[in-house]
Amino acid sequence: MTEEIEGILQNSEDGLKKIFEIYCSFGEPMNTRFLKSSKLLKLLKDCGLLKGQSRLPGGIKKGANQITLVEMDLAFKQICFKGMQQKAYD
């Protein structure tokens, strides 16, 4: 059972990394490693995770948790190294 769970987790991680690379390379085809805050904003909008700015058809499900633009910006700045404007997947 443990091997099955590890396989599922590995597949999920591979899928998330691929999505990360797609958003990194948006407008910069050779960049698959660094995510700028503007690209994170696009990702959150596309996923329906940003309050008041969902791009999902039919909107977001009632009761779903979303974050504000300010919360996203603060979290991005805390995660990134001081002075950097982008974040690598690792």
Biopython code that builds the backbone (N, CA, C, O; Angstrom):
import numpy as np
from Bio.PDB.StructureBuilder import StructureBuilder

atoms = [
    (1, "MET", "N", (0.825, -1.199, 0.000)),
    (1, "MET", "CA", (0.000, 0.000, 0.000)),
    (1, "MET", "C", (0.867, 1.259, 0.000)),
    (1, "MET", "O", (0.520, 2.240, -0.658)),
    (2, "THR", "N", (1.966, 1.249, 0.712)),
    (2, "THR", "CA", (2.844, 2.403, 0.785)),
    (2, "THR", "C", (3.423, 2.728, -0.589)),
    (2, "THR", "O", (3.518, 3.901, -0.951)),
    (3, "GLU", "N", (3.810, 1.719, -1.358)),
    (3, "GLU", "CA", (4.349, 1.946, -2.696)),
    (3, "GLU", "C", (3.298, 2.567, -3.607)),
    (3, "GLU", "O", (3.619, 3.405, -4.449)),
    (4, "GLU", "N", (2.044, 2.155, -3.439)),
    (4, "GLU", "CA", (0.956, 2.712, -4.238)),
    (4, "GLU", "C", (0.776, 4.200, -3.928)),
    (4, "GLU", "O", (0.605, 5.013, -4.837)),
    (5, "ILE", "N", (0.813, 4.542, -2.672)),
    (5, "ILE", "CA", (0.670, 5.947, -2.264)),
    (5, "ILE", "C", (1.845, 6.768, -2.771)),
    (5, "ILE", "O", (1.658, 7.881, -3.264)),
    (6, "GLU", "N", (3.055, 6.231, -2.656)),
    (6, "GLU", "CA", (4.229, 6.938, -3.151)),
    (6, "GLU", "C", (4.132, 7.172, -4.658)),
    (6, "GLU", "O", (4.530, 8.228, -5.149)),
    (7, "GLY", "N", (3.605, 6.191, -5.390)),
    (7, "GLY", "CA", (3.418, 6.346, -6.833)),
    (7, "GLY", "C", (2.433, 7.453, -7.162)),
    (7, "GLY", "O", (2.655, 8.246, -8.077)),
    (8, "ILE", "N", (1.346, 7.498, -6.410)),
    (8, "ILE", "CA", (0.339, 8.540, -6.618)),
    (8, "ILE", "C", (0.925, 9.912, -6.314)),
    (8, "ILE", "O", (0.717, 10.864, -7.065)),
    (9, "LEU", "N", (1.659, 10.008, -5.209)),
    (9, "LEU", "CA", (2.276, 11.288, -4.841)),
    (9, "LEU", "C", (3.300, 11.724, -5.883)),
    (9, "LEU", "O", (3.385, 12.908, -6.209)),
    (10, "GLN", "N", (4.071, 10.786, -6.404)),
    (10, "GLN", "CA", (5.060, 11.117, -7.425)),
    (10, "GLN", "C", (4.385, 11.627, -8.689)),
    (10, "GLN", "O", (4.852, 12.593, -9.292)),
    (11, "ASN", "N", (3.288, 10.988, -9.099)),
    (11, "ASN", "CA", (2.544, 11.440, -10.276)),
    (11, "ASN", "C", (1.986, 12.837, -10.060)),
    (11, "ASN", "O", (2.003, 13.663, -10.973)),
    (12, "SER", "N", (1.489, 13.109, -8.849)),
    (12, "SER", "CA", (0.945, 14.437, -8.537)),
    (12, "SER", "C", (2.041, 15.493, -8.580)),
    (12, "SER", "O", (1.846, 16.585, -9.113)),
    (13, "GLU", "N", (3.188, 15.158, -8.015)),
    (13, "GLU", "CA", (4.300, 16.106, -8.012)),
    (13, "GLU", "C", (4.771, 16.392, -9.434)),
    (13, "GLU", "O", (5.068, 17.538, -9.775)),
    (14, "ASP", "N", (4.839, 15.355, -10.263)),
    (14, "ASP", "CA", (5.243, 15.548, -11.659)),
    (14, "ASP", "C", (4.261, 16.463, -12.385)),
    (14, "ASP", "O", (4.667, 17.331, -13.156)),
    (15, "GLY", "N", (2.971, 16.265, -12.136)),
    (15, "GLY", "CA", (1.947, 17.104, -12.758)),
    (15, "GLY", "C", (2.030, 18.548, -12.299)),
    (15, "GLY", "O", (1.908, 19.467, -13.109)),
    (16, "LEU", "N", (2.238, 18.757, -11.004)),
    (16, "LEU", "CA", (2.360, 20.120, -10.469)),
    (16, "LEU", "C", (3.599, 20.817, -11.019)),
    (16, "LEU", "O", (3.563, 22.006, -11.336)),
    (17, "LYS", "N", (4.693, 20.071, -11.129)),
    (17, "LYS", "CA", (5.911, 20.666, -11.671)),
    (17, "LYS", "C", (5.703, 21.064, -13.133)),
    (17, "LYS", "O", (6.193, 22.111, -13.558)),
    (18, "LYS", "N", (4.998, 20.262, -13.894)),
    (18, "LYS", "CA", (4.722, 20.579, -15.297)),
    (18, "LYS", "C", (3.877, 21.854, -15.404)),
    (18, "LYS", "O", (4.141, 22.710, -16.248)),
    (19, "ILE", "N", (2.869, 21.973, -14.550)),
    (19, "ILE", "CA", (2.040, 23.186, -14.532)),
    (19, "ILE", "C", (2.892, 24.402, -14.180)),
    (19, "ILE", "O", (2.770, 25.454, -14.807)),
    (20, "PHE", "N", (3.762, 24.252, -13.171)),
    (20, "PHE", "CA", (4.671, 25.330, -12.777)),
    (20, "PHE", "C", (5.529, 25.761, -13.970)),
    (20, "PHE", "O", (5.679, 26.955, -14.229)),
    (21, "GLU", "N", (6.091, 24.794, -14.694)),
    (21, "GLU", "CA", (6.943, 25.093, -15.847)),
    (21, "GLU", "C", (6.163, 25.799, -16.954)),
    (21, "GLU", "O", (6.695, 26.693, -17.611)),
    (22, "ILE", "N", (4.915, 25.409, -17.163)),
    (22, "ILE", "CA", (4.081, 26.046, -18.181)),
    (22, "ILE", "C", (3.870, 27.524, -17.851)),
    (22, "ILE", "O", (3.987, 28.383, -18.724)),
    (23, "TYR", "N", (3.562, 27.809, -16.596)),
    (23, "TYR", "CA", (3.342, 29.206, -16.213)),
    (23, "TYR", "C", (4.644, 30.001, -16.200)),
    (23, "TYR", "O", (4.635, 31.192, -16.513)),
    (24, "CYS", "N", (5.754, 29.374, -15.847)),
    (24, "CYS", "CA", (7.053, 30.060, -15.906)),
    (24, "CYS", "C", (7.379, 30.470, -17.338)),
    (24, "CYS", "O", (7.879, 31.570, -17.575)),
    (25, "SER", "N", (7.098, 29.591, -18.283)),
    (25, "SER", "CA", (7.483, 29.833, -19.666)),
    (25, "SER", "C", (6.499, 30.718, -20.428)),
    (25, "SER", "O", (6.744, 31.038, -21.591)),
    (26, "PHE", "N", (5.408, 31.115, -19.810)),
    (26, "PHE", "CA", (4.428, 31.981, -20.480)),
    (26, "PHE", "C", (5.102, 33.306, -20.841)),
    (26, "PHE", "O", (5.479, 34.079, -19.961)),
    (27, "GLY", "N", (5.248, 33.557, -22.132)),
    (27, "GLY", "CA", (5.908, 34.769, -22.611)),
    (27, "GLY", "C", (7.425, 34.676, -22.627)),
    (27, "GLY", "O", (8.090, 35.559, -23.169)),
    (28, "GLU", "N", (7.977, 33.632, -22.049)),
    (28, "GLU", "CA", (9.425, 33.388, -22.015)),
    (28, "GLU", "C", (9.652, 31.894, -22.258)),
    (28, "GLU", "O", (9.861, 31.147, -21.302)),
    (29, "PRO", "N", (9.616, 31.450, -23.496)),
    (29, "PRO", "CA", (9.647, 30.011, -23.788)),
    (29, "PRO", "C", (10.832, 29.245, -23.210)),
    (29, "PRO", "O", (10.719, 28.047, -22.949)),
    (30, "MET", "N", (11.950, 29.905, -23.009)),
    (30, "MET", "CA", (13.133, 29.213, -22.493)),
    (30, "MET", "C", (13.162, 29.154, -20.959)),
    (30, "MET", "O", (13.990, 28.446, -20.386)),
    (31, "ASN", "N", (12.281, 29.880, -20.304)),
    (31, "ASN", "CA", (12.244, 29.904, -18.842)),
    (31, "ASN", "C", (11.270, 28.846, -18.336)),
    (31, "ASN", "O", (10.058, 28.981, -18.507)),
    (32, "THR", "N", (11.788, 27.814, -17.724)),
    (32, "THR", "CA", (10.922, 26.800, -17.114)),
    (32, "THR", "C", (11.256, 26.638, -15.636)),
    (32, "THR", "O", (10.824, 25.674, -15.004)),
    (33, "ARG", "N", (12.011, 27.563, -15.090)),
    (33, "ARG", "CA", (12.474, 27.400, -13.712)),
    (33, "ARG", "C", (12.033, 28.503, -12.758)),
    (33, "ARG", "O", (11.851, 28.244, -11.568)),
    (34, "PHE", "N", (11.859, 29.717, -13.248)),
    (34, "PHE", "CA", (11.571, 30.835, -12.360)),
    (34, "PHE", "C", (10.186, 31.423, -12.615)),
    (34, "PHE", "O", (9.828, 31.727, -13.753)),
    (35, "LEU", "N", (9.421, 31.576, -11.551)),
    (35, "LEU", "CA", (8.063, 32.117, -11.621)),
    (35, "LEU", "C", (8.061, 33.534, -11.062)),
    (35, "LEU", "O", (8.381, 33.751, -9.893)),
    (36, "LYS", "N", (7.701, 34.483, -11.897)),
    (36, "LYS", "CA", (7.586, 35.874, -11.455)),
    (36, "LYS", "C", (6.229, 36.070, -10.799)),
    (36, "LYS", "O", (5.314, 35.274, -11.008)),
    (37, "SER", "N", (6.098, 37.124, -10.009)),
    (37, "SER", "CA", (4.837, 37.368, -9.308)),
    (37, "SER", "C", (3.687, 37.594, -10.287)),
    (37, "SER", "O", (2.551, 37.221, -9.996)),
    (38, "SER", "N", (3.962, 38.198, -11.439)),
    (38, "SER", "CA", (2.898, 38.423, -12.433)),
    (38, "SER", "C", (2.381, 37.097, -12.990)),
    (38, "SER", "O", (1.199, 36.975, -13.312)),
    (39, "LYS", "N", (3.256, 36.117, -13.100)),
    (39, "LYS", "CA", (2.851, 34.802, -13.594)),
    (39, "LYS", "C", (2.122, 34.008, -12.513)),
    (39, "LYS", "O", (1.229, 33.216, -12.814)),
    (40, "LEU", "N", (2.504, 34.222, -11.260)),
    (40, "LEU", "CA", (1.767, 33.609, -10.151)),
    (40, "LEU", "C", (0.346, 34.163, -10.115)),
    (40, "LEU", "O", (-0.609, 33.422, -9.885)),
    (41, "LEU", "N", (0.212, 35.452, -10.341)),
    (41, "LEU", "CA", (-1.108, 36.080, -10.396)),
    (41, "LEU", "C", (-1.964, 35.427, -11.477)),
    (41, "LEU", "O", (-3.135, 35.129, -11.244)),
    (42, "LYS", "N", (-1.393, 35.205, -12.647)),
    (42, "LYS", "CA", (-2.121, 34.537, -13.746)),
    (42, "LYS", "C", (-2.518, 33.121, -13.335)),
    (42, "LYS", "O", (-3.646, 32.701, -13.590)),
    (43, "LEU", "N", (-1.623, 32.393, -12.712)),
    (43, "LEU", "CA", (-1.907, 31.034, -12.265)),
    (43, "LEU", "C", (-3.071, 31.008, -11.281)),
    (43, "LEU", "O", (-3.983, 30.191, -11.408)),
    (44, "LEU", "N", (-3.036, 31.909, -10.298)),
    (44, "LEU", "CA", (-4.099, 31.945, -9.292)),
    (44, "LEU", "C", (-5.438, 32.352, -9.900)),
    (44, "LEU", "O", (-6.479, 31.821, -9.511)),
    (45, "LYS", "N", (-5.424, 33.283, -10.843)),
    (45, "LYS", "CA", (-6.661, 33.669, -11.527)),
    (45, "LYS", "C", (-7.231, 32.498, -12.309)),
    (45, "LYS", "O", (-8.426, 32.209, -12.244)),
    (46, "ASP", "N", (-6.354, 31.827, -13.051)),
    (46, "ASP", "CA", (-6.791, 30.707, -13.877)),
    (46, "ASP", "C", (-7.342, 29.556, -13.044)),
    (46, "ASP", "O", (-8.223, 28.825, -13.497)),
    (47, "CYS", "N", (-6.826, 29.393, -11.831)),
    (47, "CYS", "CA", (-7.290, 28.316, -10.941)),
    (47, "CYS", "C", (-8.499, 28.727, -10.108)),
    (47, "CYS", "O", (-9.104, 27.894, -9.434)),
    (48, "GLY", "N", (-8.851, 30.012, -10.153)),
    (48, "GLY", "CA", (-9.984, 30.487, -9.367)),
    (48, "GLY", "C", (-9.656, 30.687, -7.906)),
    (48, "GLY", "O", (-10.548, 30.647, -7.059)),
    (49, "LEU", "N", (-8.386, 30.903, -7.596)),
    (49, "LEU", "CA", (-7.971, 31.035, -6.199)),
    (49, "LEU", "C", (-7.825, 32.476, -5.732)),
    (49, "LEU", "O", (-7.532, 32.717, -4.561)),
    (50, "LEU", "N", (-8.027, 33.440, -6.633)),
    (50, "LEU", "CA", (-7.886, 34.849, -6.281)),
    (50, "LEU", "C", (-9.268, 35.473, -6.116)),
    (50, "LEU", "O", (-10.099, 35.402, -7.021)),
    (51, "LYS", "N", (-9.505, 36.074, -4.981)),
    (51, "LYS", "CA", (-10.822, 36.648, -4.682)),
    (51, "LYS", "C", (-11.229, 37.680, -5.725)),
    (51, "LYS", "O", (-10.475, 38.601, -6.038)),
    (52, "GLY", "N", (-12.442, 37.508, -6.258)),
    (52, "GLY", "CA", (-13.021, 38.470, -7.178)),
    (52, "GLY", "C", (-12.438, 38.458, -8.572)),
    (52, "GLY", "O", (-12.811, 39.302, -9.387)),
    (53, "GLN", "N", (-11.529, 37.527, -8.888)),
    (53, "GLN", "CA", (-10.893, 37.538, -10.197)),
    (53, "GLN", "C", (-10.827, 36.144, -10.815)),
    (53, "GLN", "O", (-9.891, 35.838, -11.554)),
    (54, "SER", "N", (-11.793, 35.316, -10.524)),
    (54, "SER", "CA", (-11.793, 33.947, -11.046)),
    (54, "SER", "C", (-12.036, 33.929, -12.546)),
    (54, "SER", "O", (-12.883, 34.668, -13.049)),
    (55, "ARG", "N", (-11.304, 33.097, -13.255)),
    (55, "ARG", "CA", (-11.502, 32.912, -14.691)),
    (55, "ARG", "C", (-12.182, 31.582, -14.987)),
    (55, "ARG", "O", (-12.291, 31.179, -16.145)),
    (56, "LEU", "N", (-12.632, 30.910, -13.950)),
    (56, "LEU", "CA", (-13.302, 29.626, -14.140)),
    (56, "LEU", "C", (-14.696, 29.849, -14.693)),
    (56, "LEU", "O", (-15.400, 30.754, -14.245)),
    (57, "PRO", "N", (-15.108, 29.037, -15.664)),
    (57, "PRO", "CA", (-16.478, 29.175, -16.159)),
    (57, "PRO", "C", (-17.461, 28.832, -15.047)),
    (57, "PRO", "O", (-17.343, 27.780, -14.419)),
    (58, "GLY", "N", (-18.404, 29.685, -14.806)),
    (58, "GLY", "CA", (-19.359, 29.457, -13.726)),
    (58, "GLY", "C", (-18.876, 29.940, -12.380)),
    (58, "GLY", "O", (-19.584, 29.800, -11.384)),
    (59, "GLY", "N", (-17.682, 30.506, -12.329)),
    (59, "GLY", "CA", (-17.161, 31.043, -11.082)),
    (59, "GLY", "C", (-16.614, 29.968, -10.157)),
    (59, "GLY", "O", (-16.441, 28.811, -10.541)),
    (60, "ILE", "N", (-16.351, 30.382, -8.945)),
    (60, "ILE", "CA", (-15.770, 29.497, -7.927)),
    (60, "ILE", "C", (-16.878, 28.841, -7.122)),
    (60, "ILE", "O", (-17.958, 29.413, -6.972)),
    (61, "LYS", "N", (-16.624, 27.656, -6.606)),
    (61, "LYS", "CA", (-17.617, 26.966, -5.785)),
    (61, "LYS", "C", (-17.852, 27.725, -4.492)),
    (61, "LYS", "O", (-16.925, 28.296, -3.919)),
    (62, "LYS", "N", (-19.087, 27.727, -4.040)),
    (62, "LYS", "CA", (-19.452, 28.416, -2.808)),
    (62, "LYS", "C", (-18.708, 27.786, -1.642)),
    (62, "LYS", "O", (-18.680, 26.562, -1.508)),
    (63, "GLY", "N", (-18.109, 28.610, -0.805)),
    (63, "GLY", "CA", (-17.390, 28.140, 0.371)),
    (63, "GLY", "C", (-15.930, 27.817, 0.113)),
    (63, "GLY", "O", (-15.210, 27.450, 1.042)),
    (64, "ALA", "N", (-15.473, 27.946, -1.141)),
    (64, "ALA", "CA", (-14.074, 27.664, -1.456)),
    (64, "ALA", "C", (-13.186, 28.780, -0.911)),
    (64, "ALA", "O", (-13.568, 29.950, -0.919)),
    (65, "ASN", "N", (-12.022, 28.412, -0.446)),
    (65, "ASN", "CA", (-11.082, 29.396, 0.082)),
    (65, "ASN", "C", (-10.348, 30.086, -1.054)),
    (65, "ASN", "O", (-9.865, 29.442, -1.985)),
    (66, "GLN", "N", (-10.273, 31.397, -0.963)),
    (66, "GLN", "CA", (-9.547, 32.202, -1.941)),
    (66, "GLN", "C", (-8.677, 33.193, -1.183)),
    (66, "GLN", "O", (-8.897, 33.445, 0.002)),
    (67, "ILE", "N", (-7.694, 33.750, -1.870)),
    (67, "ILE", "CA", (-6.842, 34.753, -1.241)),
    (67, "ILE", "C", (-6.973, 36.072, -1.995)),
    (67, "ILE", "O", (-7.395, 36.104, -3.151)),
    (68, "THR", "N", (-6.606, 37.148, -1.326)),
    (68, "THR", "CA", (-6.643, 38.463, -1.959)),
    (68, "THR", "C", (-5.327, 38.707, -2.680)),
    (68, "THR", "O", (-4.346, 37.992, -2.474)),
    (69, "LEU", "N", (-5.322, 39.723, -3.523)),
    (69, "LEU", "CA", (-4.118, 40.111, -4.244)),
    (69, "LEU", "C", (-3.007, 40.503, -3.255)),
    (69, "LEU", "O", (-1.839, 40.175, -3.467)),
    (70, "VAL", "N", (-3.372, 41.191, -2.195)),
    (70, "VAL", "CA", (-2.395, 41.610, -1.178)),
    (70, "VAL", "C", (-1.791, 40.386, -0.487)),
    (70, "VAL", "O", (-0.579, 40.323, -0.279)),
    (71, "GLU", "N", (-2.637, 39.415, -0.132)),
    (71, "GLU", "CA", (-2.135, 38.189, 0.501)),
    (71, "GLU", "C", (-1.182, 37.432, -0.422)),
    (71, "GLU", "O", (-0.159, 36.910, 0.021)),
    (72, "MET", "N", (-1.526, 37.378, -1.707)),
    (72, "MET", "CA", (-0.660, 36.712, -2.668)),
    (72, "MET", "C", (0.687, 37.406, -2.761)),
    (72, "MET", "O", (1.732, 36.756, -2.762)),
    (73, "ASP", "N", (0.657, 38.712, -2.839)),
    (73, "ASP", "CA", (1.885, 39.487, -2.966)),
    (73, "ASP", "C", (2.763, 39.329, -1.729)),
    (73, "ASP", "O", (3.976, 39.156, -1.845)),
    (74, "LEU", "N", (2.153, 39.388, -0.544)),
    (74, "LEU", "CA", (2.926, 39.230, 0.694)),
    (74, "LEU", "C", (3.534, 37.834, 0.804)),
    (74, "LEU", "O", (4.696, 37.689, 1.186)),
    (75, "ALA", "N", (2.763, 36.819, 0.474)),
    (75, "ALA", "CA", (3.272, 35.441, 0.528)),
    (75, "ALA", "C", (4.413, 35.260, -0.472)),
    (75, "ALA", "O", (5.422, 34.631, -0.153)),
    (76, "PHE", "N", (4.260, 35.804, -1.673)),
    (76, "PHE", "CA", (5.307, 35.681, -2.691)),
    (76, "PHE", "C", (6.601, 36.328, -2.210)),
    (76, "PHE", "O", (7.683, 35.761, -2.365)),
    (77, "LYS", "N", (6.483, 37.503, -1.632)),
    (77, "LYS", "CA", (7.673, 38.215, -1.156)),
    (77, "LYS", "C", (8.341, 37.476, 0.012)),
    (77, "LYS", "O", (9.567, 37.481, 0.124)),
    (78, "GLN", "N", (7.542, 36.840, 0.881)),
    (78, "GLN", "CA", (8.117, 36.089, 1.997)),
    (78, "GLN", "C", (8.820, 34.825, 1.522)),
    (78, "GLN", "O", (9.826, 34.421, 2.106)),
    (79, "ILE", "N", (8.308, 34.201, 0.476)),
    (79, "ILE", "CA", (8.885, 32.957, -0.028)),
    (79, "ILE", "C", (10.173, 33.219, -0.798)),
    (79, "ILE", "O", (11.135, 32.460, -0.685)),
    (80, "CYS", "N", (10.188, 34.285, -1.575)),
    (80, "CYS", "CA", (11.356, 34.593, -2.405)),
    (80, "CYS", "C", (12.478, 35.165, -1.553)),
    (80, "CYS", "O", (12.255, 35.702, -0.468)),
    (81, "PHE", "N", (13.681, 35.034, -2.075)),
    (81, "PHE", "CA", (14.824, 35.629, -1.394)),
    (81, "PHE", "C", (14.745, 37.145, -1.510)),
    (81, "PHE", "O", (14.171, 37.680, -2.458)),
    (82, "LYS", "N", (15.325, 37.819, -0.541)),
    (82, "LYS", "CA", (15.311, 39.281, -0.533)),
    (82, "LYS", "C", (15.935, 39.823, -1.816)),
    (82, "LYS", "O", (17.045, 39.440, -2.188)),
    (83, "GLY", "N", (15.215, 40.710, -2.483)),
    (83, "GLY", "CA", (15.705, 41.346, -3.692)),
    (83, "GLY", "C", (15.379, 40.600, -4.976)),
    (83, "GLY", "O", (15.559, 41.145, -6.065)),
    (84, "MET", "N", (14.898, 39.353, -4.869)),
    (84, "MET", "CA", (14.546, 38.603, -6.074)),
    (84, "MET", "C", (13.074, 38.819, -6.391)),
    (84, "MET", "O", (12.265, 39.032, -5.489)),
    (85, "GLN", "N", (12.732, 38.765, -7.657)),
    (85, "GLN", "CA", (11.344, 38.965, -8.082)),
    (85, "GLN", "C", (10.760, 37.702, -8.719)),
    (85, "GLN", "O", (9.761, 37.778, -9.434)),
    (86, "GLN", "N", (11.369, 36.553, -8.468)),
    (86, "GLN", "CA", (10.885, 35.316, -9.056)),
    (86, "GLN", "C", (11.215, 34.144, -8.136)),
    (86, "GLN", "O", (12.077, 34.257, -7.265)),
    (87, "LYS", "N", (10.533, 33.030, -8.331)),
    (87, "LYS", "CA", (10.703, 31.868, -7.471)),
    (87, "LYS", "C", (10.872, 30.617, -8.313)),
    (87, "LYS", "O", (10.118, 30.390, -9.259)),
    (88, "ALA", "N", (11.865, 29.804, -7.967)),
    (88, "ALA", "CA", (12.089, 28.527, -8.634)),
    (88, "ALA", "C", (11.211, 27.463, -7.981)),
    (88, "ALA", "O", (10.794, 27.629, -6.834)),
    (89, "TYR", "N", (10.925, 26.375, -8.691)),
    (89, "TYR", "CA", (10.081, 25.304, -8.171)),
    (89, "TYR", "C", (10.703, 24.640, -6.960)),
    (89, "TYR", "O", (9.992, 24.297, -6.015)),
    (90, "ASP", "N", (12.006, 24.453, -6.964)),
    (90, "ASP", "CA", (12.691, 23.758, -5.884)),
    (90, "ASP", "C", (12.571, 24.549, -4.654)),
    (90, "ASP", "O", (13.080, 24.147, -3.609)),
]
sb = StructureBuilder()
sb.init_structure("model")
sb.init_model(0)
sb.init_chain("A")
sb.init_seg("    ")
for serial, (resi, resn, name, xyz) in enumerate(atoms, 1):
    if name == "N":
        sb.init_residue(resn, " ", resi, " ")
    sb.init_atom(name, np.array(xyz, "f"), 0.0, 1.0, " ", f" {name:<3s}", serial, name[0])
structure = sb.get_structure()
